[in-house]
């Protein structure tokens, strides 16, 4: 077992590609989150579903309470046992200016106490609340180490993506 695990969600396949690069660079064990709901592949259709569930009509303000995740679609299967891992990398897309529902569900359900947490997210320059909301769901004793917003300028340029991932994955804990 590796000391690092990557937990990620991908709707369109972009995060599958990024997760594979992270796995190659770190040797991390990889867990892909699977929701028990089939979200539409069209970004704005998915976004409309998410915003309706969250009760958000416009850009949510920083510090706005997050919705009751128990009302959102849940994850298939059981959560991974994180006991043997010190480092947890969590990646996924931005939906409605914050975390995709599967990432939010994972964060509210997993035991990340005492873990070194790294995050990355993919977006089209609309990640307004992602980092703040992500951190708000971590337990007080989790160590939030680094994050990376992978916008289309980065994801569309393989060299830039590699450089950005290298910076994120310089653990040095």
N, C-alpha and C positions, 0 to 999 in steps of 0.2 A: 504494500500500500504506500502511495506517495504521501508526503506531508501536506500536499496542496490539493484542493478539490475545486473544480470549476462547476458552478451551478448556473445554467443559462436557460433562456427561453428565446425561441425564434419563430416568428410567424411567416416571414417571407423568404427565409433562407440566408439573409445577410449575417445574422448572428450565428448560424451554423458554420459559415466560412470563418468568421472571427474566432469562434470557439475552437475550431480545428487549429488555427494558427497559435492560439494560446496553449493548447495541449502540446503542440509540437515544441514550443519554446520552453515549457515548464515541466513536461512530463506529468502534469496534473491528471488525476482521475477526473472524469467528466460525467456530469448528470444533466440531461436535458429535461426541463420541466414540461409536462404535458397537461394542459387544462382539460377539464371534462366538458368543455364547450367548444364548438367549432367557430372560432372568430372568422369573419370574412377577411379575405386576403386584401381587398381594396382598403387602403389606409383610411380614407375618410369615412367609409362605412363602419369600419372597426371603431374609429374614433367617436362616431355618433353613438354607438352602443355604450362605449366606455363613459362618455360624458353624461349620457342619460342615467346610467347606473350611479355615477358619482354625484349627480345633481349639479353639474357644472355647465353653465351656458357660455361663459367667457373665460379668460385666463384667471385661474384661481390665484388668490393672493398668498404670498409666503406666510406660513403659519396657520393657514386655513386648516381646520381639522380634516383629516383624511376620512374617507367614508368607512362604514362598517364592512370590513372585508368579508365577513361571514355571509353577506348577501350576494357576493360575487361568485362566479363559477369557481369551483375548487380544482385542485390538482388531482390527476389520476394517480393511483398507486400510493405508496407510503413515501414519506420524506426520507432522504438519505440519512444514515447515521453519521454524524459529523464528529463523533468522539475521537477518532484517530487522526483528525486533521487539525493542524495549527493555523493554516492559511486557507481562507475561503475567498475565491474570486466569484463575483456575481455579475452576470451580464445579460442585457436584454434591451428591447426597444423602448423608446419614449412613446407613450400614448396620452393624449390630452394634457400635454405639458409636464407629465410626471411618469412614474413607473407603469409599465404594463401590468395588468391585473395579475398574471401568473407570478411575476416578481414580487408584487405586493403581498400576495397570498403566501408565498414562500417565506418572506421576511417576518410575517406575523405568526408563522407556525414553527419555524426552525429554531433550534437552540444554538445561537451564535455567541453565547456567553464565553468570554475569554479568548475569542478567536481574533486573528488578524484579518480584517476584511478589506478587500480591494473591489472596486466596482468599475464597470464600464457600461456605457449605454450608447445606442445608436439613434440618431435623430436627423431631422432636416432643419437644424437651427431653431428648435422649439423645445428646449429642455429646461424651461424657466424654473420649475420647482423640483426637478429630479433629485439633485444632491441633498437639498434640505429635507425633502420628504423621506428619502432613503435613510439618512442619518437618524431621523425621528423614529424609525421603526427598529433601530438596533438597540440591544440591551446596553445599559450603562457601562458594563465592563467589556464590551466588544471594542476592539481597537480599529478605528477607521483609518487606514493607512494612506491609500491613494485612490484617485479615480481618473477616469478618462472619458470625455465626451467625444464620441466618434461621429462627427457630422459628415454630411455627404462630401465635403471637401477632402476629408481624410479617407473615408471609405472608398472613394472613387480613384484614389491615387495609391497604388500598391506600395510604393516606396515610403510615402508619408505614413501609411497605415503601419508598416513595419517599424518605422522609427517611433511612432507613438506607442505601439504595444511594447517595444523594448523599454521605453521610459516607465510605463505602468508596471512592468514586470521586473524592474530592478528592485528586488525585495529589500535587501539590506536591513532587515529587522534586527 
